[in-house]
Amino acid sequence: MAHIGYSWSTFDALTQQVVKTINPKRILDIGAGGGKYGALLKDVVPECELTALECDDAAFPQLREVGYHHILPVTADKLYERGNDLYDVVILGDVIEHMLHSQGRDLLEFLNYRSRYLIISTPECMPMSRAVFFEGHNSLWRPDSFGWHDYWAHQQCGLMHFYLLRGHDNWAGPGLAEVVHAANTAGIFNTHSNGAQLPVNLSIHDTRYKEPIDEHNVTLFRPL
């Protein structure tokens, strides 16, 4: 979860486009490692405050050099002690598979109430055993892992999955449908593990609870 390791470039262009559309003021990068996402996004949203969560102090000089404004030198479970911290975007890039599935689910539900969007990039069935628990792969995150959430988007490209979850924090900024439309029509591509360039084509999963007001209108109890 917090070691400096390889991060797949499959969804780099998609991540940049999504973040550009959301236009966040605060980003939290969980398991920031060598600072890939800070480097990827600092020129996309130059006014954004970048926070890295990274417990490996060997990474700190590189994270500062990349341009992170803050470093939280803790593991992800310590975020529960910072329940008042709110972010526009939380990124878990090649990190959630290092957690136990139950731990990752609990973390996502916690962050769902403290962010506008969650971005998750994770591999499909990539065995990686390590002596240090969080350096190995310990859970698999297919679309059925997100059945608890009611409004999210997904695309698989080769062995990698990309998930964009609409958080509950507030109604500000573009809604999920607008973010997905912008990504799907931007003319950008995902990079398959075999080197092929495949068009971005996010699909929305919508099971939001809609309470009827009359035959034409409903009430939604969460951000669009």
C-alpha positions in Angstrom: 0.0 0.0 0.0 2.8 2.4 0.8 5.9 1.1 -1.0 7.5 2.7 -4.0 6.5 0.3 -6.8 5.4 0.2 -10.4 2.1 1.8 -11.4 0.4 1.0 -14.7 0.1 3.7 -17.2 -3.1 2.2 -18.7 -5.5 5.0 -17.5 -3.1 8.0 -17.2 -4.8 10.0 -20.0 -8.2 9.1 -18.7 -7.2 10.2 -15.1 -6.0 13.5 -16.4 -9.2 14.2 -18.4 -11.4 13.2 -15.5 -9.6 15.4 -13.0 -9.5 18.3 -15.5 -13.3 18.1 -15.8 -13.9 17.9 -12.0 -11.4 20.8 -11.5 -10.7 19.9 -7.8 -9.2 22.2 -5.2 -8.0 19.4 -3.0 -6.7 15.9 -4.0 -5.7 13.1 -1.7 -3.4 10.5 -3.3 -3.4 7.4 -1.1 -0.3 5.3 -1.2 1.5 8.0 -3.3 4.8 6.1 -3.6 7.1 7.9 -6.0 4.4 10.6 -6.7 3.2 9.4 -10.1 -0.2 11.1 -9.7 1.2 14.3 -8.5 3.4 14.5 -11.5 0.6 13.5 -13.8 -1.9 16.1 -12.4 0.0 19.1 -11.2 -0.1 20.9 -14.6 -3.6 19.7 -15.2 -5.0 21.5 -12.1 -2.1 23.8 -11.1 -4.1 25.6 -8.4 -5.0 22.3 -6.7 -3.7 21.4 -3.2 -2.0 18.0 -3.5 -1.8 15.7 -0.4 0.1 12.4 -0.4 -0.6 9.7 2.0 2.6 7.7 2.2 4.2 5.9 5.2 7.5 5.1 3.6 9.7 8.1 4.6 12.2 7.1 1.8 9.6 8.5 -0.6 9.3 11.9 1.0 12.1 13.8 -0.8 10.7 12.7 -4.2 7.1 13.5 -3.2 8.2 17.1 -2.2 10.2 17.4 -5.5 7.2 16.3 -7.5 5.2 19.1 -5.9 2.9 17.7 -3.2 1.9 20.4 -0.7 1.4 18.0 2.2 2.5 14.5 3.2 0.6 12.4 5.6 3.2 9.9 7.0 0.6 7.3 7.9 -1.2 4.2 6.7 -4.7 4.5 5.2 -6.5 3.3 8.2 -5.3 6.4 10.1 -7.6 8.5 8.0 -10.4 7.4 10.3 -8.8 9.7 12.9 -9.1 12.6 10.5 -12.8 12.4 9.8 -13.1 16.2 9.3 -10.7 16.2 6.3 -12.6 16.6 3.0 -11.3 16.3 -0.5 -12.6 16.9 -4.0 -10.9 13.9 -5.4 -9.3 10.9 -3.7 -7.1 8.6 -5.8 -6.2 5.0 -5.1 -3.9 4.1 -8.0 -2.6 0.5 -7.9 -3.1 0.5 -4.2 -6.4 -1.0 -3.1 -5.4 -4.5 -4.2 -2.7 -4.4 -1.5 -5.4 -4.2 1.2 -7.7 -6.9 2.5 -11.0 -6.6 0.7 -12.8 -5.9 3.9 -10.3 -3.1 4.8 -10.6 -1.6 1.3 -14.4 -1.7 1.4 -14.5 0.0 4.8 -12.1 2.7 3.6 -14.1 3.4 0.5 -17.3 3.8 2.4 -15.6 6.2 4.8 -14.1 8.2 2.0 -17.4 8.2 0.1 -18.8 10.6 2.7 -15.7 12.8 2.6 -15.0 13.3 -1.1 -16.7 14.5 -4.3 -15.1 11.7 -6.4 -13.0 8.6 -5.9 -10.7 7.4 -8.6 -9.5 3.7 -8.4 -7.2 1.9 -10.7 -6.6 -1.8 -9.9 -5.5 -4.9 -11.7 -7.5 -8.0 -12.6 -6.1 -11.1 -10.9 -2.4 -10.3 -10.8 -0.7 -12.6 -8.2 2.0 -10.9 -6.2 3.2 -12.5 -3.0 5.6 -10.6 -0.7 7.0 -11.2 2.8 5.7 -7.8 3.8 1.9 -8.0 3.7 1.1 -4.6 2.1 3.7 -5.1 -0.6 1.8 -8.1 -2.0 -1.6 -8.2 -3.7 -4.3 -9.3 -1.3 -7.7 -8.6 -2.8 -9.5 -8.5 -6.2 -11.7 -5.6 -7.2 -14.1 -6.5 -10.1 -17.3 -4.6 -10.7 -19.3 -6.7 -8.4 -17.1 -5.4 -5.6 -18.9 -2.0 -6.0 -22.5 -3.2 -5.8 -22.8 -1.4 -2.5 -22.3 2.0 -4.3 -25.2 3.5 -6.2 -23.5 5.8 -8.8 -20.2 5.0 -10.4 -18.5 4.5 -13.8 -16.2 1.7 -14.9 -14.0 0.6 -17.8 -11.7 -2.4 -18.1 -8.7 -2.3 -20.4 -6.7 -5.5 -20.6 -5.8 -6.6 -17.1 -6.6 -3.2 -15.5 -9.9 -1.8 -14.1 -10.7 1.9 -13.7 -13.5 3.0 -11.4 -14.9 6.5 -10.8 -17.2 6.8 -7.8 -19.4 9.8 -7.2 -19.0 10.7 -3.5 -21.6 12.1 -1.1 -19.7 15.2 0.1 -21.5 17.9 -1.8 -23.4 18.9 -4.9 -20.6 21.3 -6.2 -19.1 21.0 -9.7 -19.9 18.7 -12.5 -22.0 15.6 -11.9 -20.9 12.1 -12.8 -22.8 12.0 -16.2 -21.0 15.2 -17.2 -17.6 13.9 -16.2 -18.1 10.6 -18.0 -19.4 12.3 -21.2 -16.4 14.6 -21.2 -14.0 11.6 -21.0 -15.8 9.5 -23.6 -15.9 12.4 -26.1 -12.4 13.7 -25.5 -10.7 11.5 -28.2 -8.3 10.0 -25.7 -7.2 6.4 -25.3 -6.3 3.9 -22.7 -3.0 1.9 -23.1 -3.5 -1.8 -23.2 -0.8 -4.0 -21.6 0.0 -5.2 -25.1 0.7 -1.7 -26.2 -2.6 -1.1 -28.1 -4.4 2.1 -27.8 -8.1 1.6 -27.0 -10.7 4.4 -26.9 -12.0 5.5 -23.5 -15.5 4.2 -23.0 -16.7 4.6 -19.4 -20.0 3.0 -18.6 -22.2 4.4 -15.7 -23.8 2.1 -13.1 -26.8 3.9 -11.6 -28.9 2.4 -8.8 -29.6 5.7 -7.0 -32.7 5.7 -4.8 -35.3 7.9 -6.4 -38.4 8.8 -4.3 -41.4 9.7 -6.5 -42.9 13.2 -6.0 -45.4 12.9 -8.7 -45.7 11.1 -12.1 -42.9 13.3 -13.6 -40.5 14.1 -10.8 -38.4 12.3 -8.2 -36.3 13.3 -5.2 -32.6 12.2 -5.1 -30.9 12.2 -1.7 -27.3 12.4 -3.0 -25.2 14.5 -5.4 -25.9 14.0 -9.2 
